[in-house]
Amino acid sequence: MDNVTTLINDIAKDVQGLAPAIAGIILVIIGLVWMFAKDPNKKEAAQTWMINVFIGFAIAYLAASLVAWGTGKMSGF
């Protein structure tokens, strides 16, 4: 059971490391699209994507943090 707990904890820590980098890259790309878009509909779509990426990042990071915390509390199984 320790191997499974360690594996889950390692995956959670990897997600915590990758999520900010991936979200940052995506937000930069969306920001460039927003800056250079001339069509108001494209600007609005880019803003929607920015919000969705931020919410997705927050969910993924908080879930990984919760899993890492939970595996740290697991003992005796």
C-alpha positions in Angstrom: 0.0 0.0 0.0 2.9 2.3 0.6 3.9 2.0 -3.1 0.5 3.1 -4.2 0.4 6.0 -1.8 3.9 7.1 -2.9 2.9 6.8 -6.6 -0.2 8.9 -6.0 1.8 11.5 -4.1 4.4 11.6 -6.9 1.8 12.2 -9.5 0.1 14.9 -7.5 3.5 16.7 -7.0 4.1 16.4 -10.8 0.7 18.0 -11.5 1.5 20.8 -9.0 4.8 21.4 -10.9 3.3 21.2 -14.5 0.0 23.0 -14.0 1.4 26.5 -13.5 3.8 26.2 -16.4 1.2 24.9 -18.8 -1.4 27.5 -17.7 1.2 30.2 -18.1 2.1 29.3 -21.6 -1.6 29.0 -22.6 -2.4 32.4 -21.0 0.5 34.0 -22.9 -0.8 32.6 -26.2 -4.4 33.7 -25.4 -3.1 37.1 -24.4 -1.4 37.5 -27.7 -4.5 36.5 -29.5 -6.5 39.0 -27.4 -4.0 41.8 -28.1 -3.8 41.4 -31.9 -7.5 40.5 -32.5 -9.4 43.2 -34.3 -12.8 41.5 -34.2 -14.6 42.2 -30.9 -16.0 38.7 -30.9 -12.5 37.3 -31.0 -11.5 39.5 -28.1 -14.5 38.4 -26.1 -13.8 34.7 -26.9 -10.1 35.2 -25.8 -11.3 36.7 -22.5 -13.6 33.8 -21.9 -10.7 31.4 -22.6 -8.5 33.3 -20.1 -11.1 32.9 -17.4 -11.6 29.2 -18.3 -7.9 28.5 -18.2 -7.5 30.2 -14.9 -10.4 28.3 -13.4 -9.1 25.0 -14.8 -5.6 25.7 -13.4 -7.1 26.5 -10.0 -9.1 23.3 -10.0 -6.2 21.1 -11.1 -3.7 22.7 -8.6 -6.1 22.6 -5.7 -7.1 19.0 -6.4 -3.4 18.0 -6.6 -2.7 19.8 -3.3 -5.6 18.0 -1.7 -4.4 14.6 -2.9 -0.8 15.4 -1.7 -2.1 16.4 1.7 -4.4 13.4 1.9 -1.6 10.9 1.0 0.5 12.6 3.7 -2.2 11.9 6.3 -2.7 8.3 5.2 -1.0 5.8 7.5 -1.9 2.4 8.8 -3.4 1.1 5.6 
